[in-house]
């Protein structure tokens, strides 16, 4: 009854139910209720309030920036294991605090570390929004991340935000434009970025080329990713903490791309990735099972495909991933 009345405008969503629905649906309060929060009333001429905010921003210390980054890392870990839907309130508040600190920081020495923290947090928030199906929010968060990266003079963060933003275009049905954007990201990075980030961008380009039907370009980008990835089991890029990539991760990505191309070698590559995958990457594991289902479908191995689709659906439901559930639904239609 309440849902019917909310949908028909006969009852307003109370704060109590709004808090529940935000976590359940992975939406912000504005997306849920369409009512922006009213700003606090300012002083008569506004100068006292402005100077107070500037003074607060100028006092943001290195320890406070570290606290911001630690909060981003905690949210990243929770997202990886539990999904994005239940984190929407925490992420919204975290970004608001970072934006406020940056908006009122005057001098570059104060702005750059906050801007860098905001760039990292915004890309995380954007990817969570993609996962929750909130595409408009994802796009706006990527634009925020790009502005913050430019403010921080951090080409690696700018390139990473552009590379992830390309997936929004691909999911929206513009894979060729997505390829152009990820290539612009590579040009923006140049040779200044870490090898792991360059490998990540090449792998992203390969996947987007596969969606665009650019087979030769896809294979060249895969070769470039394999050539750029540093050896060894370490997967975290110390200079770009949003990037997790090593030989095992890249094997999964390689298999995903081969599956998109309908290549028979995809199955072998994906099973190898499944054996060594970190079990804490729950949502990524859902994607890997979906990759295997797609690869088996290309070989008309429908029983195996169905087995992996069931596992992918279970993990996608566990993390609340709208994006993965939609992919599972599309693949299920081919059984």
N, C-alpha and C positions, 0 to 999 in steps of 0.2 A: 504494500500500500504506500509506504514512504517513497519507494523508488518511483512509482507511478506519479505521485504528487510532485516529487522533485522534477521529474522530466516534463511535466505539464505546467510547471510554474505555480502550482497551487500551494506549495510549501517551500520555504527557504531552507537550505541546508544549514543546520546549526554547526557551531564550532566543534562540538563533540563528534558529530558524524563526519564532518569535513576531515578531521584528523584521521579517522578510520579509513575513509575513502581515498585520501591522498596516498596512504601507504599501500592500499589494496590495488589501486589503479596506476600508481606511479605517475601522478600528475601534480602540478603545482596548484596552489589555492586559486590563482587567477584562472587557470585552465578548467578547474572544477566549478567555480562559482561565477567567474567572469567579472568579479568585482575587485579592482585594484585596491591595495592597502592605502589608506589615507596617510599622507605624510604628517609628521608631527608639526604643530603650529610653530612658526618661526617668530623671532622677536620682531618688534615693530619695523626697524630698519634693516634687520637681517645681518648686520655686521658682527654683532656679538656672537651669534650662532656660527657664522662663517669662521671667525677667528678661533673660536673654541674647537671647531672641527680641524682646522689647519694645525693648531697646537697639538691636538691629539694624534694627528697623522704624522707630524714631524717627530713625535716621541716613539714611533714604532721602532723597536730595537731589533737587533739581530735575533735575540731570543724569541721575540714575538713572531718574526718571519718564520723561524724554525717551527714554532707552534702551529702556524698556518700550514706549513708543509707537512708536518706530522699528521695534522687532521686530514689533509688530502690523502696521505698514504693510508691512514686507517680506513677512509671511505673507499679507497681503491681495493684494499684487501677484502672488505666486507662485500663490495660489489662483485668481486671475482668469485667469491664463494657462495653468496646468497642471492645475488641479483640486485637490480637497481630499484625496483618498485618501492621497497620499504625504506629507501634512503632519501626520498625526494625532499622531505622537510629539512633534513640535515644538510643536504647539498645546497638547497636554496639559501639557507641561512649562512652557510660557509661562503658562498659566492658574494652574498650581500655585504658581509663583513670585509672581504677582500676588496670589493669595488669601492666601498666607502673609504677604506684606508688609502686606496690609490687616487681616488677623485680629489682628495684634499691634501695629498703629499705634493709639495711645491717643487723642491729641488731634485735634480736627477739622481743624486746619491741616495735620496730617500725613496724615490719612485721605482728605481730599477729592481731592487729585490722584491718589492711588493708586486710589481708588474709580472715578474718571472713566476712568482707563486700563483698569481691569478691566471696566467697562461696555462700552467699545469693543471690547476683545478678546473678551469673552463673546458679543456679538452676532455677531461674525465666526465664532467657533467654532460657534455654534448654526446659522448658515446653512450652514457646511461640513457639519455633522452631518445637516441636512436633505438636502443634496445627496448624502451617502453613504448615505442610507436609515436612519440611526440616530435614529429619532424621539424615543425616550425621552431620549437624550443631548441632543438639540436642545432639548427642553422644559426640561430642567434647566438648561441653559446660559442660556436666556432668563430663567428665574427668577433665576438668579445676576446676570444683567445688570440686571434690574429692581431687585434689592436694592442693587446697587452704585450705580446711578443715583440711587436715593433717598438713599443715604449721601452721595453727592457733591452732592446738591441740584441735579441737572441734569435739568430736565424734558424737554429735547430728547432726551437719551439714553434716558430712560424711555419717551417716546412712540415712539421708533424701535424699541426692543426690543419693545414691545407690538404695534406694527404688523407687524413681522416674525413675531412669535409667532402672529399670527392665521393665517398661512399654514399652520402646523402643524395648526390646527383644520380649515382648509379641505381640506388634503390627507387628513385623517383622516375626511372625510365630514360635517363640521359647518360648512358655509359660512355659515349664518345666524348661528351663534355667533361665527364669525370676523368677520363684519360688525360685530356688537356690540362686539367687542374693539377693532377698528381705530377705531371711532367713540369708544370710551372713550379711546383714545390721543389722538385729536384734542382731546377735552375736557381731558385731562391737560396737553396742550401749551398750549391756549388761544391767545392772541395773542402769546405770548412767544417762539415759535420763529421760525426763519428762513423766508422765503418758499419756499425750495427744499424744505425739509422738509415744509412744509404741502402743497406740490404733490405731494410723494412720498406723503404719507398719503392725499390725495384720490385719487390714481391707484391706490393699493393698495385703497382702499375700492371704487373702480369695478370692479376686477378681481374682488374677492371678491363684490360684488353680482352680477356676471355669473354667477359659479359658483352663486350662490344663486337665480338666476332673477328677480332684482329689477331689471327692465329700466329702469324710469323712474329709480330711485335710481342705477343705474349711469350713466346718461347725465348726470344732474345732477352726480355726482361727477367725471366726465370733464371737464365744463365748468368745474368749480371748479379742477381741476388745471391746465387750460390757462390759466385766469385768474391763477393764483398763480405760475406758473413765471417766474423772472426772465428777461429777454431776453438774447441773446448766446450765444456758443459755450461759455463756461465751464460745466463740468459738476460740479465738485467743490464741495461745500458747506464753506466754511472753518470753520464752527462745528459741523459734523457730518460728520466725514471718511468715515463709512461710506456716505454718500449721494452717488451720481453721477447727476445729472439735469439735462438741458438740453432744448431743443426737439427735438433728434434722438432722445434717449433716450425722451422722452415720446411722440414719433411712433410709435416701436416699441411702447410700452405701449398707446397708443391703438389701434393696429392689432390687437394681441393681444386687447384687450377686445372690439373690434368683431368679431373672428373668433369669439370665444366666443359672441357674440350672433347669429352667422350673417349679419352685415351684409356686403353686396357691397363696400363701400368699404374693407374691411380690407386687401384685396390691394394696392391703390394705396398706402395708408399704409405697409404693411410693406416694400414694395419701395423706397420712398423712404428708410425707415430703414436698409435694408440697404446702400444706396449710401454713406451717410455714417457708418456704424458704425465705431468704433475697433476695428482688427483685434486688439488685445491682449485684448479682452473675449471670449475663446474660448468659454467656457461660455455666455455671453449670446448669442453668435452661434448656438450650437446651438439655444438657445431660439427665436431669431428664425426659423431655418429650420423649426422645428416649428410656429411660429405661421403661417408661410406655407403649410405643408402643410395645417394645419387650415382656413385660409381657402380654399384651393383645393378641399378636400374639400366644404366648404359649397356650392361652386359646381359640384360634380360634375366638376371638372377633374382627373381621376385621374392622368394622366401627370405633370402639373406637381406634384401632391401627392407622388407617388412620388419625383420628383427631389429635392425638398426633404427628404423623410424620410431618404433615403440620406445627404444631407449632414449632417443633424441627428444621425443615428446615428453617423457617423464622428467628428464633433466631440465628441459625448457620450462615446464610447469613449476618445477622446484625453484627455479630462479625467477620466475615471472617474466621470462623473456618473450615479449610480443613478437619481436623480429624473428626469433628462432621458431616460434610456433607457426608463424605465417609460412616460413620456409618448409616446415614439416607438412603443413596442410597442402602446399603446392606439390610437394613430392608425393604425398599420399594419393593425389588425384591421378598419378601416373601408374599406380598399381593395378 
